[in-house]
Structures are given as C-alpha cells and as structure tokens.
Amino acid sequence: MLTPDPEALVRDHMVYSCVMGSRAFGLATEGSDTDRRGVFLAPTPLFWRFEKPPTHVDGPAPEQFSWELERFCELALRANPNVLECLHSPLVEHVDDVGRELLSLRGAFLSRLAHRTFVRYASGQRKKLEADVRQYGAPRWKHAMHLLRLLGTGRDLLRTGELTIEVGAARDDLLAVKRGEVPWEEVERRMNRLMEESEETARNSPLPQEPDRARIEDFLIRTRRASVDRS
C-alpha cells in the first residue's frame, strides 16, 4: 500500500542525493559536518488523496534534508541558491534514471534571476553579521566565510553562465576568514567588491533572462505519468 510516510518516501523513492556544505565547497576541515541533500519522487497516486505527500522531509538521518521533485523544481526555477547548488554538487551519492535526467537539465534552471536571488540572500545574511558586530564586537566568522563564498559563486555564475560551487584557489583566503584572521573591515570591503562585480557582470551575463520553464514542466509531467504506470 502506498504511504505518504516521510521516512518511507526518502528511503524508497529517492532519485538524487548528494553531499553539500563545506565538503562540497572544498572548505571542509577536521570536524566538519556531512550535510546531505536529496530529491525524492512521491508516487503520483499519493496526490489523489486529501492528504498530500510532504513537499520536503527533514531527516531521517542527521544533517539530511530532501525535497519532493516538484517543490525542488519550483525552487530551482526561482534560482534559489541552496537548491541550485545542490544540483551542482560534485559529491553525488545516489542517482537513478529520473535523477540523471534532472541533472541533465541543470542548465535549463539557470537564468539571470540568480543575480537577484543570490544578492538578496547575501544581503539578509550580511545584516545578521552586522548585528553580531554591533552586539558582540565581531561577526560569526564561519558565516562570514560562507557569505563571501556565496557572493563569489554568484558573481562567477553571472560571468560564465556556469555554476561551480567548489572554491578552488580561494580556499586559503576563505578559511583565514573563518579563523578570524581577517579584520571585519577587510571582510566588508571584499563583500562590497563582490556585490559591485556581480552588478556589473549581470548586465552582460551569458545567462538567459528566464529559465526554461516549459522544458522543466515537460520533464515533471512525463515523470508523474511514468510513476502512475509503475504503481
């Protein structure tokens, strides 16, 4: 019998899962957590009931979070930074045929909407850091490091049209920020520069103005129909 039980959906219907966070970014140090993210495909007949399957599931393993395929696609089409980065993780742990097609569509999700969403998310995080500086005299340095990483990732996405989440040569500089070795004033200067560069790059980005929503919707409809046949 089909069940909307969250743990069963993650266990039995996962189409894609990966490692995210510091390990995917190339910023892991001793003691870093292993953050896992995934996408599950709820069987289509579950949507025919009054009680719908969940749009996301927290767990069941520690540091694990998964989205139902439709919700994941919706967020990716809106250029949600966390979801787009999940699609581009270099540390894939599981992928089936549906997951492979999802990965093949990565480019269809990318658009200049990323400029707004990355900068908006970064601005929110920066306000929290500034509040910490006012209250405690220093920011949470780990959060400051990840904010710089996010701004650099967004700028490079707009510049190249490709999303690469590994920090590469920027690793040492970013880890120095995490250790509190870079003055807050310098961190602010770097943030300002990255935001200015993102603004300049967005005007001539190779990315399209909008994602390819029709292509993603076709994938979702075909996948839902195939799920009925398998039920």
LINQUI-V449124 format. One record per pair of residues at least 24 apart in sequence whose C-alpha atoms are under 10 Angstrom apart, sorted by the first residue. I is the first residue (numbers start at 1). J is the second residue. If there is no record, write none. Layout:
I,J
I,J
//
This chain:
1,231
2,42
2,43
2,44
2,45
2,46
2,231
3,42
3,43
3,45
3,46
3,53
4,42
4,43
4,46
4,47
4,49
4,51
4,52
4,53
4,54
5,53
5,54
5,57
6,42
6,53
6,54
6,55
6,56
6,57
6,58
6,59
6,60
6,66
7,57
7,58
7,59
7,60
7,61
8,42
8,60
9,39
9,40
9,41
9,42
9,43
9,53
9,54
9,56
9,57
9,66
9,68
10,38
10,39
10,40
10,41
10,42
10,56
10,57
10,58
10,59
10,60
10,65
10,66
10,67
10,68
11,40
11,60
12,40
12,41
12,42
13,39
13,40
13,41
13,42
13,43
13,68
13,96
14,38
14,39
14,40
14,41
14,42
14,66
14,67
14,68
14,69
14,94
14,95
14,96
14,98
14,99
15,39
15,40
15,41
15,68
15,69
15,94
15,95
15,96
15,97
15,98
15,99
15,100
15,101
15,102
16,40
16,41
16,66
16,69
16,86
16,87
16,92
16,93
16,94
16,95
16,96
16,97
16,98
16,99
16,100
16,102
16,103
17,64
17,65
17,66
17,86
17,87
17,89
17,91
17,92
17,93
17,94
17,95
17,96
17,99
18,64
18,86
18,87
18,88
18,89
18,90
18,91
18,92
18,93
18,94
18,95
19,63
19,64
19,86
19,89
19,90
19,91
19,92
19,93
20,63
20,64
20,82
20,85
20,86
20,87
20,88
20,89
20,90
20,91
20,92
20,165
21,82
21,85
21,86
21,89
21,146
21,165
22,146
22,166
22,167
23,89
23,90
23,91
23,166
24,85
24,86
24,88
24,89
24,90
24,91
24,92
24,165
24,166
24,167
25,85
25,89
25,90
25,91
25,146
25,149
25,164
25,165
25,166
25,167
25,168
25,171
26,90
26,165
26,166
26,167
26,168
26,169
26,170
26,171
27,145
27,146
27,149
27,166
27,167
27,168
27,170
27,171
27,172
27,174
27,175
27,178
28,171
28,175
29,175
33,62
33,63
34,62
34,63
34,64
35,61
35,62
35,63
35,64
35,65
36,61
36,62
36,63
36,64
36,65
36,66
36,86
36,91
36,92
36,93
37,63
37,64
37,65
37,66
37,67
37,82
37,83
37,86
37,87
37,89
37,92
37,93
38,64
38,65
38,66
38,67
38,68
38,69
38,72
38,83
38,86
38,87
38,92
38,93
38,94
38,95
38,99
39,65
39,66
39,67
39,68
39,69
39,70
39,71
39,72
39,73
39,86
39,87
39,95
39,99
39,102
40,66
40,67
40,68
40,69
40,70
40,72
40,98
40,99
41,67
41,68
41,69
41,70
41,98
41,99
41,223
41,224
41,227
42,67
42,68
42,69
42,70
42,224
42,227
43,223
43,224
43,225
43,226
43,227
43,228
43,229
43,230
43,231
44,223
44,224
44,225
44,226
44,227
44,228
44,229
44,230
44,231
45,224
45,227
45,228
45,231
46,228
69,98
69,99
69,102
69,220
69,223
69,224
70,216
70,217
70,220
70,221
70,224
73,102
73,109
73,213
73,216
73,217
73,220
74,109
74,213
74,216
74,217
75,109
76,106
76,108
76,109
76,110
76,114
76,211
77,108
77,109
77,110
77,111
77,113
77,114
77,210
77,211
77,212
77,213
77,216
78,109
78,110
78,111
78,113
78,114
78,116
78,117
78,210
78,211
79,109
79,110
79,111
79,112
79,113
79,114
79,115
79,116
79,117
79,118
79,210
79,211
80,113
80,114
80,116
80,117
80,118
80,121
81,114
81,117
81,118
81,119
81,121
81,122
81,150
81,153
81,154
82,118
82,150
84,109
84,110
84,114
84,163
84,165
85,150
85,153
85,163
85,164
85,165
86,165
87,163
88,162
88,163
88,164
88,165
88,166
89,163
89,164
89,165
89,166
90,164
90,165
90,166
98,219
98,220
98,223
101,219
101,223
102,216
102,219
102,220
105,212
105,215
105,216
105,219
106,162
106,163
106,216
107,161
107,162
107,163
107,207
107,211
107,212
108,208
108,210
108,211
108,212
108,213
108,214
108,215
108,216
109,208
109,210
109,211
109,212
109,213
109,215
109,216
110,157
110,158
110,161
110,162
110,163
110,207
110,208
110,209
110,210
110,211
110,212
111,157
111,158
111,161
111,205
111,206
111,207
111,208
111,209
111,210
111,211
111,212
112,157
112,158
112,161
112,202
112,203
112,204
112,205
112,206
112,207
112,208
112,209
112,210
112,211
113,158
113,202
113,207
113,208
113,209
113,210
113,211
114,154
114,155
114,157
114,158
114,202
114,207
114,209
114,210
114,211
115,151
115,154
115,155
115,157
115,158
115,195
115,198
115,199
115,201
115,202
115,203
115,205
116,154
116,198
116,199
116,202
117,154
118,150
118,151
118,152
118,153
118,154
118,155
118,195
118,198
119,150
119,151
119,154
119,155
119,194
119,195
119,198
119,199
121,147
121,150
121,151
122,146
122,147
122,148
122,150
122,151
122,154
122,191
122,195
123,147
123,151
123,191
123,195
126,188
126,191
129,184
130,184
130,188
133,184
137,184
138,180
138,183
138,184
139,180
139,184
140,177
140,178
140,179
140,180
141,174
141,175
141,176
141,177
141,178
141,179
141,180
141,181
141,182
141,184
141,187
142,174
142,175
142,176
142,177
142,178
142,179
142,180
143,177
143,178
144,174
144,177
144,178
144,180
144,184
144,187
144,188
144,191
145,171
145,173
145,174
145,175
145,176
145,177
145,178
145,179
145,180
145,187
146,174
146,175
146,177
146,178
147,174
147,187
147,191
148,174
148,177
148,187
148,188
148,190
148,191
148,192
148,194
148,195
149,174
149,191
149,194
150,194
151,190
151,191
151,192
151,193
151,194
151,195
151,197
151,198
152,190
152,191
152,193
152,194
152,195
152,197
152,198
153,194
153,198
154,194
154,195
154,197
154,198
154,202
155,194
155,195
155,196
155,197
155,198
155,199
155,200
155,201
155,202
155,205
156,194
156,197
156,198
156,201
156,205
157,198
157,201
157,202
157,205
157,206
157,207
158,197
158,198
158,199
158,200
158,201
158,202
158,203
158,204
158,205
158,206
158,207
159,197
159,198
159,200
159,201
159,202
159,203
159,204
159,205
159,206
159,207
160,201
160,205
160,206
160,207
161,205
161,206
161,207
161,208
162,206
162,207
//
